[in-house]
Amino acid sequence: MGGGGDFTVTLTKKEVVEAMLPMQEHWLPLSNLDLLLPPVDVSVFFCYKNPHDQSVNGGHVFSFGSMVGALKIAMAQALVSYYAFAGEVVSNSAGEPELLCNNRGVDFMEAHADVRLENLNLYNPDASIEGKLVPKKENGVLSVQVTELKCGGVVVACTFDHRIADAYSANMFLVSWAEMAQSKPLSVTPSFQRSLLSTRRPGSYDPSFDDMYVPISALPPPKAPQPSADPLMSRLYYVTAEQLSLLQMLATSKSSSCKRTKLESLSAFLWKMVAKSADVDDDNKKICKMGIVVDGRRRLSSGDEDKAAAMANYFGNVLSIPFGEKIIDELKEKPLSWVGDAVHEYLEGAVTREHFLGLIDWVEAHRPEPAVAKIYCSGSNDGPAFVVSSGQRFPASKVNFGWGRPALGSYHFPWGGEAGYVMPMPSPVRDGDWVVYVHLLRGQIELIETEAAHVFRPLTPEYLKLA
């Protein structure tokens, strides 16, 4: 795939961008669903071609300095509404995290990289993105790095605290930031109305939540990290619309009353692949787990139009991670339609209003003891495990700061857990295609690249029309 990771990034400036208007300092409690997130950071990045090479904004001439200036002003404006991103996470008297909304601001870094956009090895973000083009968050809730490339292209990257925002919330902010940069009115105003996720009185939940979530005190103590012969690694692929349609057909059994979704179908295919890569010489009963992230906004407001409008703007985490587990030999031997049915079956129970109300009540029953999704902690000891999160709402085409749409936008989430993580997003160059961020064990990736190279194709400059 060529080098593309062998380049130097020089930090040229670092400052703090605060909200443009003064704000009354106040505390914002985290919701019960925020409290299910461990303290992990998520990154997202956007690659832009040199605006001089494009006809953007009526021939306006952009310099790196003017682009950075526009980003900072727009950030200061956006933080007035998205003040959570300018705050700090601190512990309250019960030891739980809370958000201090004090306009501490956002760490904003400028950098230069001696590489051209078309030479970036985007297929291997561990080499080209990690530790180079996405910032490490040191303080606060959000950090931003804007990097000028040798060709005049620009990479805009953010890293944020997942306890404060899920991808839906981050996407709202990114679109608003771009709207501010183009002097457009905000299409969405975020809501921090925690009462939307209130517990019921009395609370109640199904005992199955005890299988999905676990108090952190019940977990075995973390082992010291050992160098692994099979480490987790990140890759970026693209999957064509034609392959997705074929997988959808193969994952839908003849007895199904409805077609499997593309996400269910790709997830089922990956479940088979990950199972196939497992080493089960001596134990044919070993299992493989797969979770799928479900957004509860529409589910919680089902049948209530007023609540639906409020939930659509809700900023925070509204996620559940149901998972299925199957014996590895079954996953390997059964047809894709059987696996597709299994995915659909375990998702069905989690896409309801009752599921999310029960999850909120489950957290309340265990507070202030922190808890976490069980699949986050599933590792190689009890068989392989991974999580799929749909990025189909990822608004890359709307993150236009005035110098054109990004040539590529992607989440980057080597989350540090023991389970793998996969996130498909819309392709920036071809309707119906997906760009897929994959964070799996080396052995799993090698098997996918050997046996499913026709489905998962390395993301190249040629595909992105950069070369």
VEXFI-213211 format. One line per field, with one value per residue (C-alpha): y negated, x negated, z; residue number from 1. Coordinates in Angstrom, 1 decimal. Layout:
BEGIN
yy = (Y, ...)
xx = (X, ...)
zz = (Z, ...)
pos = (NUM, ...)
// end
This chain:
BEGIN
yy = (0.0, -2.3, -4.3, -7.1, -6.7, -7.7, -11.5, -14.1, -16.3, -19.6, -21.4, -25.1, -26.6, -25.7, -27.8, -27.5, -28.6, -29.6, -30.2, -33.7, -34.8, -34.7, -31.9, -31.4, -28.5, -25.6, -21.8, -19.5, -16.0, -13.1, -11.0, -7.3, -6.4, -8.6, -6.8, -3.5, -4.8, -4.3, -7.2, -6.7, -9.2, -9.1, -10.8, -11.9, -13.4, -15.1, -15.4, -18.4, -18.9, -22.1, -24.7, -26.4, -23.3, -23.6, -26.1, -26.8, -29.9, -31.9, -31.8, -33.0, -32.5, -30.5, -30.5, -28.1, -31.0, -32.3, -28.7, -28.3, -31.8, -30.9, -27.6, -29.3, -32.0, -29.4, -27.2, -30.1, -30.7, -27.0, -26.6, -29.1, -26.4, -23.4, -24.6, -21.0, -20.7, -23.7, -22.2, -19.8, -16.4, -16.2, -13.8, -14.6, -13.7, -10.2, -9.6, -9.8, -12.0, -15.3, -18.1, -21.4, -23.9, -26.6, -27.6, -26.2, -26.0, -23.7, -23.0, -24.0, -23.0, -23.9, -21.7, -21.0, -17.5, -16.9, -14.6, -15.1, -14.1, -11.6, -9.9, -9.4, -5.7, -6.0, -2.2, -2.0, -4.7, -3.3, -4.6, -7.7, -9.1, -7.8, -10.0, -12.3, -13.8, -13.2, -15.1, -13.3, -14.9, -16.1, -18.3, -19.3, -17.5, -18.3, -18.8, -19.9, -19.7, -21.4, -20.1, -21.7, -19.1, -19.6, -19.8, -22.6, -20.2, -20.3, -17.7, -18.8, -16.4, -16.3, -14.0, -14.1, -12.4, -9.7, -10.1, -13.5, -12.7, -9.8, -9.9, -11.3, -14.3, -14.8, -14.8, -17.5, -19.6, -19.1, -20.2, -23.3, -24.2, -24.1, -26.1, -28.8, -28.9, -29.6, -32.2, -30.0, -29.7, -26.6, -23.8, -22.1, -23.6, -21.0, -20.1, -19.1, -18.2, -15.3, -14.8, -13.2, -10.2, -10.2, -7.0, -5.6, -5.4, -2.7, -1.6, 1.9, 3.8, 7.2, 9.6, 9.9, 6.6, 8.4, 10.4, 7.3, 4.9, 5.5, 3.4, 2.7, 4.1, 7.5, 7.6, 9.4, 6.9, 5.7, 7.6, 5.8, 5.2, 7.9, 7.6, 9.7, 11.9, 11.0, 7.3, 5.2, 2.9, 0.5, 0.5, -1.5, 0.3, -0.4, 1.9, 1.4, 1.0, 4.2, 6.3, 4.9, 5.8, 9.3, 9.8, 8.5, 11.1, 13.9, 12.9, 12.9, 16.4, 17.5, 17.7, 14.1, 11.8, 8.8, 8.3, 8.0, 4.5, 3.8, 3.3, 6.6, 8.4, 6.9, 7.6, 11.2, 11.7, 10.2, 12.5, 15.5, 14.2, 13.5, 16.9, 18.5, 16.9, 18.3, 21.0, 23.7, 26.9, 28.3, 26.8, 26.9, 25.3, 21.9, 19.0, 15.8, 12.6, 9.7, 6.5, 3.8, 0.3, -0.9, -4.6, -5.0, -8.5, -7.3, -4.4, -6.5, -8.9, -6.3, -7.5, -10.9, -13.7, -16.3, -14.0, -12.9, -16.6, -17.0, -13.7, -14.5, -17.4, -15.6, -15.9, -13.1, -9.3, -7.4, -4.1, -0.4, 2.4, 5.7, 8.6, 12.2, 15.2, 18.3, 21.4, 20.8, 24.0, 23.1, 19.6, 21.2, 23.9, 22.4, 20.3, 16.5, 16.4, 18.3, 15.8, 13.0, 14.3, 14.6, 10.9, 9.8, 11.8, 10.3, 6.8, 7.1, 6.9, 3.8, 1.5, 0.9, -1.9, 0.6, 1.7, -1.8, -2.7, 0.6, -0.2, -3.7, -2.0, 0.7, -1.9, -3.7, -0.5, -0.1, -3.7, -5.0, -1.8, -2.4, 0.2, 1.0, 2.9, 6.5, 6.9, 4.0, 6.3, 9.4, 10.5, 13.5, 15.6, 16.5, 16.4, 13.5, 10.5, 7.3, 4.5, 2.9, -0.7, -2.2, -5.4, -5.8, -9.2, -10.4, -13.8, -14.1, -15.9, -18.6, -19.3, -22.0, -25.0, -27.1, -25.4, -22.4, -19.0, -16.6, -14.1, -11.7, -11.8, -9.0, -8.1, -6.7, -4.7, -2.3, -2.2, -0.3, 2.4, 6.1, 6.4, 5.3, 2.4, 1.8, -1.3, -1.6, -5.1, -6.5, -6.8, -10.3, -9.4, -6.8, -6.7, -3.3, -2.4, -2.3, -3.3, -0.9, -1.5, 1.8, 2.3, 6.1, 8.5, 9.0, 12.6, 11.6, 8.9, 11.2, 13.8, 11.1, 9.8, 13.4, 14.7, 11.6, 9.3, 9.0, 7.4, 5.4, 3.4, 1.3, -2.4, -4.0, -7.5, -6.1, -5.1, -8.5, -10.3, -11.9, -10.4)
xx = (0.0, -3.1, -4.4, -2.1, -2.7, -6.3, -6.1, -6.6, -4.0, -5.2, -3.0, -3.1, -0.6, 1.6, 4.3, 7.6, 10.8, 13.7, 17.3, 17.8, 20.4, 19.8, 21.7, 22.9, 20.8, 23.1, 23.1, 24.6, 25.2, 24.5, 27.6, 27.8, 26.9, 23.8, 22.8, 22.5, 19.6, 16.1, 13.6, 12.7, 12.0, 13.3, 11.7, 13.1, 11.2, 11.9, 9.5, 9.9, 8.2, 6.3, 9.0, 6.9, 7.4, 11.1, 13.7, 15.1, 16.8, 16.8, 13.0, 12.2, 8.5, 7.8, 4.6, 4.0, 4.1, 7.5, 8.9, 7.7, 9.1, 12.5, 12.5, 11.7, 14.3, 16.9, 15.9, 16.2, 19.7, 20.8, 19.6, 22.3, 24.9, 22.6, 21.2, 20.8, 17.8, 16.1, 16.4, 14.6, 15.5, 15.0, 16.1, 19.0, 19.3, 20.6, 17.6, 19.6, 18.5, 20.3, 19.8, 18.7, 19.8, 17.2, 16.2, 12.7, 12.6, 11.3, 7.6, 7.0, 3.8, 2.3, -0.2, -2.1, -2.7, -5.3, -3.1, -0.7, 3.0, 2.8, -0.2, 1.5, 1.9, 5.5, 5.9, 3.7, 4.8, 2.5, -0.4, 1.0, 3.7, 3.1, 0.8, 0.2, 3.3, 5.8, 5.0, 4.6, 7.0, 5.2, 7.7, 11.3, 13.9, 12.8, 9.5, 9.1, 6.1, 5.9, 3.0, 1.8, 0.4, -2.4, 0.1, 2.1, 4.8, 6.0, 7.0, 9.4, 9.6, 11.4, 11.1, 13.9, 14.8, 17.3, 19.0, 20.2, 21.3, 22.2, 21.6, 25.1, 24.3, 20.8, 22.3, 24.8, 21.9, 19.8, 22.6, 23.3, 19.6, 19.6, 22.8, 21.3, 18.2, 20.5, 22.5, 25.6, 28.3, 28.0, 30.2, 30.2, 30.0, 28.8, 30.9, 29.3, 32.7, 31.7, 35.3, 35.9, 33.9, 35.5, 36.1, 39.5, 41.0, 40.9, 38.2, 38.3, 36.1, 35.8, 33.3, 31.7, 29.9, 27.7, 26.3, 25.8, 24.2, 22.0, 20.9, 17.2, 16.5, 17.6, 15.0, 11.7, 8.8, 7.2, 4.1, 0.9, 0.7, -1.5, -2.9, -0.6, -1.4, 2.1, 2.6, 5.7, 5.1, 7.1, 7.9, 10.1, 11.9, 14.6, 17.5, 19.4, 23.2, 23.3, 21.5, 23.8, 26.9, 25.5, 24.8, 28.3, 29.8, 27.7, 28.4, 32.2, 33.7, 36.6, 38.8, 38.1, 41.1, 38.8, 35.4, 32.4, 31.0, 27.6, 26.1, 27.5, 26.2, 22.7, 22.6, 23.7, 20.9, 18.3, 19.5, 18.9, 15.4, 14.4, 15.6, 13.7, 10.4, 10.7, 8.4, 10.7, 8.6, 9.4, 12.8, 15.6, 18.0, 16.1, 18.3, 18.0, 19.9, 21.0, 22.7, 24.5, 24.8, 28.5, 29.4, 32.5, 33.6, 36.4, 37.2, 37.7, 40.0, 42.1, 45.6, 45.0, 44.5, 43.4, 40.8, 39.6, 38.7, 36.9, 35.1, 33.9, 31.9, 30.8, 27.1, 25.5, 25.4, 28.6, 27.0, 27.4, 25.2, 27.1, 25.1, 25.5, 23.3, 23.1, 20.9, 18.0, 18.6, 22.2, 21.3, 18.7, 20.9, 24.4, 25.4, 25.3, 29.1, 29.0, 26.5, 28.6, 31.7, 29.6, 28.5, 32.1, 33.4, 31.1, 31.5, 35.3, 35.4, 33.3, 35.1, 38.0, 39.0, 39.3, 35.7, 34.3, 36.6, 35.4, 31.8, 32.2, 33.8, 31.1, 28.4, 30.3, 30.6, 26.8, 25.7, 23.2, 21.4, 20.1, 21.2, 20.2, 21.5, 20.3, 19.1, 16.7, 14.8, 15.1, 11.7, 9.9, 10.2, 13.9, 13.7, 13.6, 15.9, 16.5, 19.0, 20.5, 21.7, 23.7, 22.2, 24.8, 25.9, 22.3, 22.7, 19.3, 20.8, 22.3, 19.0, 18.1, 16.4, 16.5, 13.8, 15.7, 16.8, 14.3, 12.6, 12.9, 14.4, 14.1, 14.4, 11.2, 11.7, 8.9, 10.8, 8.3, 10.9, 10.3, 13.2, 12.9, 14.9, 16.3, 18.0, 19.4, 20.0, 21.4, 18.8, 17.9, 17.4, 20.1, 23.7, 24.5, 20.9, 19.7, 16.4, 15.7, 13.4, 12.3, 10.4, 9.9, 7.1, 4.4, 5.4, 9.0, 7.9, 5.6, 8.4, 10.8, 8.2, 7.6, 11.1, 13.2, 11.0, 13.9, 16.0, 13.5, 11.3, 8.4, 9.3, 7.0, 6.3, 7.5, 10.9, 11.2, 10.2, 7.2, 4.6)
zz = (0.0, 0.0, 2.9, 3.7, 7.4, 7.4, 7.8, 10.4, 12.0, 13.6, 16.1, 15.3, 17.7, 20.6, 22.2, 24.0, 22.2, 24.5, 23.9, 22.4, 25.0, 28.8, 30.6, 34.1, 35.6, 36.4, 37.0, 34.4, 35.8, 33.5, 32.6, 33.6, 30.1, 30.1, 33.3, 31.4, 29.3, 30.6, 30.3, 26.7, 24.0, 20.4, 17.4, 14.1, 11.2, 7.9, 4.9, 2.5, -0.8, -1.4, -2.0, -4.6, -6.8, -6.6, -7.6, -4.1, -2.7, -5.9, -6.4, -2.9, -2.1, 1.1, 3.0, 5.9, 8.3, 7.0, 7.2, 10.8, 11.7, 10.3, 12.2, 15.5, 15.1, 14.2, 17.1, 19.6, 18.2, 18.2, 21.8, 23.0, 22.2, 22.7, 26.0, 27.2, 24.9, 26.6, 30.1, 32.3, 33.8, 37.6, 40.3, 42.6, 46.3, 45.3, 43.1, 39.9, 37.0, 36.4, 33.9, 35.2, 32.5, 33.2, 29.6, 30.2, 26.4, 23.8, 23.2, 19.6, 17.9, 14.5, 12.9, 9.6, 8.1, 5.4, 3.4, 0.5, 0.9, -2.0, -0.3, 3.1, 3.8, 4.9, 4.7, 7.8, 10.2, 12.9, 10.9, 9.3, 11.7, 15.2, 17.2, 14.2, 12.7, 15.6, 18.8, 22.2, 24.6, 27.7, 29.4, 29.0, 27.0, 23.4, 21.6, 18.0, 15.6, 12.2, 10.1, 6.9, 4.4, 1.9, -1.0, 0.6, 1.7, 5.3, 8.0, 10.7, 13.6, 16.9, 20.0, 22.5, 25.8, 25.0, 28.5, 27.3, 23.8, 21.5, 17.8, 17.2, 19.5, 18.0, 14.5, 15.6, 16.8, 13.6, 11.4, 13.6, 13.6, 9.8, 9.6, 11.8, 9.5, 6.6, 8.5, 8.3, 11.1, 13.2, 11.8, 15.2, 18.7, 21.2, 24.2, 27.6, 29.1, 31.4, 32.4, 29.0, 30.5, 33.9, 35.8, 36.4, 39.9, 40.9, 38.6, 37.0, 34.6, 33.0, 34.6, 31.1, 31.7, 34.2, 31.3, 29.1, 31.7, 34.7, 37.7, 37.3, 40.8, 39.5, 36.8, 37.4, 38.0, 34.8, 33.8, 33.0, 29.3, 27.6, 24.1, 22.0, 19.0, 17.8, 18.7, 17.9, 14.8, 12.7, 9.0, 6.6, 3.8, 1.4, 0.5, -2.7, -2.9, -5.1, -2.4, 0.3, -1.8, -2.3, 1.4, 2.2, -0.2, 1.3, 4.9, 4.4, 4.9, 2.7, 5.8, 6.9, 6.7, 5.9, 4.4, 6.7, 6.8, 5.2, 8.7, 10.0, 6.8, 7.0, 10.8, 10.2, 7.5, 9.9, 12.7, 10.5, 9.5, 13.1, 14.2, 11.4, 12.5, 16.0, 17.2, 18.6, 18.3, 21.7, 22.5, 19.9, 22.3, 22.4, 21.7, 19.6, 20.7, 18.6, 19.8, 17.8, 19.1, 19.2, 19.4, 21.6, 20.6, 18.3, 20.5, 23.7, 21.9, 20.1, 19.7, 21.3, 18.8, 21.3, 22.9, 19.4, 18.6, 21.9, 21.6, 18.1, 19.5, 22.7, 23.4, 25.4, 25.2, 24.3, 23.5, 24.3, 23.2, 23.0, 21.9, 20.8, 21.5, 19.4, 19.3, 16.9, 14.9, 14.3, 13.0, 10.7, 9.3, 9.1, 6.1, 6.3, 6.5, 9.8, 11.2, 9.8, 11.7, 14.9, 14.5, 13.9, 16.9, 19.5, 18.1, 18.2, 22.0, 22.2, 19.7, 22.0, 24.3, 27.2, 26.6, 27.1, 30.0, 31.7, 31.0, 32.7, 35.7, 35.8, 36.1, 38.8, 40.8, 40.8, 41.4, 42.4, 41.5, 38.0, 35.4, 31.8, 28.8, 29.3, 25.7, 26.2, 28.6, 26.5, 25.3, 23.9, 27.1, 26.5, 22.7, 20.3, 20.7, 18.7, 18.5, 15.3, 15.5, 12.5, 11.2, 8.5, 9.9, 9.7, 8.1, 6.3, 3.3, 5.6, 7.3, 4.8, 6.4, 3.2, 1.2, -0.1, 1.1, 2.7, 0.4, 3.4, 6.9, 9.3, 13.0, 14.5, 17.7, 18.8, 22.1, 24.3, 25.2, 24.6, 22.1, 18.5, 17.0, 13.5, 12.2, 8.6, 7.2, 3.9, 1.2, 0.1, -3.5, -4.5, -3.3, -1.7, -1.0, 2.6, 4.2, 7.1, 10.0, 11.4, 14.7, 15.1, 16.0, 13.4, 12.9, 12.2, 9.8, 7.9, 7.5, 6.3, 3.8, 2.6, 2.3, 1.9, -0.1, -2.6, 0.1, 2.2, -0.2, 1.1, 1.1, -1.5, -2.9, -6.3, -4.8, -3.1, -6.4, -4.7, -7.0)
pos = (1, 2, 3, 4, 5, 6, 7, 8, 9, 10, 11, 12, 13, 14, 15, 16, 17, 18, 19, 20, 21, 22, 23, 24, 25, 26, 27, 28, 29, 30, 31, 32, 33, 34, 35, 36, 37, 38, 39, 40, 41, 42, 43, 44, 45, 46, 47, 48, 49, 50, 51, 52, 53, 54, 55, 56, 57, 58, 59, 60, 61, 62, 63, 64, 65, 66, 67, 68, 69, 70, 71, 72, 73, 74, 75, 76, 77, 78, 79, 80, 81, 82, 83, 84, 85, 86, 87, 88, 89, 90, 91, 92, 93, 94, 95, 96, 97, 98, 99, 100, 101, 102, 103, 104, 105, 106, 107, 108, 109, 110, 111, 112, 113, 114, 115, 116, 117, 118, 119, 120, 121, 122, 123, 124, 125, 126, 127, 128, 129, 130, 131, 132, 133, 134, 135, 136, 137, 138, 139, 140, 141, 142, 143, 144, 145, 146, 147, 148, 149, 150, 151, 152, 153, 154, 155, 156, 157, 158, 159, 160, 161, 162, 163, 164, 165, 166, 167, 168, 169, 170, 171, 172, 173, 174, 175, 176, 177, 178, 179, 180, 181, 182, 183, 184, 185, 186, 187, 188, 189, 190, 191, 192, 193, 194, 195, 196, 197, 198, 199, 200, 201, 202, 203, 204, 205, 206, 207, 208, 209, 210, 211, 212, 213, 214, 215, 216, 217, 218, 219, 220, 221, 222, 223, 224, 225, 226, 227, 228, 229, 230, 231, 232, 233, 234, 235, 236, 237, 238, 239, 240, 241, 242, 243, 244, 245, 246, 247, 248, 249, 250, 251, 252, 253, 254, 255, 256, 257, 258, 259, 260, 261, 262, 263, 264, 265, 266, 267, 268, 269, 270, 271, 272, 273, 274, 275, 276, 277, 278, 279, 280, 281, 282, 283, 284, 285, 286, 287, 288, 289, 290, 291, 292, 293, 294, 295, 296, 297, 298, 299, 300, 301, 302, 303, 304, 305, 306, 307, 308, 309, 310, 311, 312, 313, 314, 315, 316, 317, 318, 319, 320, 321, 322, 323, 324, 325, 326, 327, 328, 329, 330, 331, 332, 333, 334, 335, 336, 337, 338, 339, 340, 341, 342, 343, 344, 345, 346, 347, 348, 349, 350, 351, 352, 353, 354, 355, 356, 357, 358, 359, 360, 361, 362, 363, 364, 365, 366, 367, 368, 369, 370, 371, 372, 373, 374, 375, 376, 377, 378, 379, 380, 381, 382, 383, 384, 385, 386, 387, 388, 389, 390, 391, 392, 393, 394, 395, 396, 397, 398, 399, 400, 401, 402, 403, 404, 405, 406, 407, 408, 409, 410, 411, 412, 413, 414, 415, 416, 417, 418, 419, 420, 421, 422, 423, 424, 425, 426, 427, 428, 429, 430, 431, 432, 433, 434, 435, 436, 437, 438, 439, 440, 441, 442, 443, 444, 445, 446, 447, 448, 449, 450, 451, 452, 453, 454, 455, 456, 457, 458, 459, 460, 461, 462, 463, 464, 465, 466, 467)
// end
